């Protein structure tokens, strides 16, 4: 956060000071919503939760070094108090609307902070898409770090809390702020873009994630296009980086006044890849073509889908004035920085676990399955046995069972040796039945009730040299399976 006093913060958020002996004290630390992570000179957000109310930990936060608390009632320590708005639609633990009030204040503070930083030269890059936002964010960060200090969210901090929290990580020393923007409804991305106006907007894809909320891919595309609609005009430096391989993304060129830069595999893309080759661990090498010339790239991240992500990162680097050779080198050095996303690790006995369990939607599961079989067949003389441990893909609405059925059938068509479907709901049954119906013998898939049962099955049947993919929506918490399998004989990075 740029340097502000407690009094200035109160003015920005429209709050009143309570128990503040000196409003001119300046905030020199971070803004935190977990009292255990407060730093000296920081701000603590008193957010209510289902089990814990942050107001009850205000004193602990100040004792840990916070100079002020952002709250909705006096807490006996220095605080900026904002008025809650009663909301009968909120959960029982937050009927007064304390949560929305603190989040609104956080958004206002983030907006005021980043506005001043943009005036001093900060470049904000926004990323959205149905899948791949976090992997692409990590690649863009790796590229831009060669040109200056970068702030980006850890993992997938891309909602009404994580987004402004990340924005407030940027200060006067930050040159690039890279943000993910997620949407669960119309207007969500537009609101996040208002908090931190991006100069460069990256549109990845329009898939079926959150189909239950939006109803159709066209509605998802409309929501995702809010990012490019929020960009400055071309004359003011706005740049829309669009995936030319996705027709719904490519059509967003008509919805923005920013300059359009395209990326993809097609010959008409401004930034494109040719000669794509995958190695034994499904890591892609390719030739990167741009208006500035061409360069070879060898990725260290896994999966052919990472080529498209890398192209968008290259486009951002070029728009930020970087040299092509520096961009290619940065892409080649980049590693997976966010946990549980195509995290490939091997036990001493040769069992390899692909932990991609952070989240799942039909597009990302298809990409992960293709990476799995690529790795399994890398050596045609001695193909490795492949396992796909899959759980439910959430938020798919009325098409949920159909989409799960398709994934089960795809696993069989790709010749995954064994599909382990975890769960007792209709979507999991749909995936299992899809595989059974597609299979030749009926034993290509097994349905287990929970993660513990999956671990027990794998413990009994996985053999040295096998490959195990683990993937599901975050709510399924299937990473416990990946961790248990790795722990069987000790992890070897």
Protein Blocks (a to p, Z undefined) as FASTA:
>chain_A
ZZddfklmmmmnopacehiablkbccfbdcdfbfklccehiacdddddfkbcfklmmmmm
mmnopabdcdfbdehiacddddddddfkbcfklmnommmmmmmmmmmmmmmmmmmmmmno
pacdddddfehklmmmmmmmmmmmmnoccdddehjafbfklmmmmmmmpcfklmbdcddd
ddfbehklmmmmmmmccfbdcdfbdcfehklmnopaklmmmmmmmmmmmpccfknopacd
ddfkbmklmmmmmmccbdcddedjbfkbmbdcehiacdfkopacdddddfkbccddddfb
ecjklmmmmmmmmmmmmmnopafklmmmmmmmpccfbghiapacddfkopacddfkkbcc
fklmmmmmmmmmmmmmmpmmlccdddddddddehkljmlmmmmmmmmmmmmmnopabdcd
edjbfklmmmmmmmmmmmmnopmpccdfblklmmmmmmmmocghiacdddddfklopmmm
mmmmmmmnopaZZ
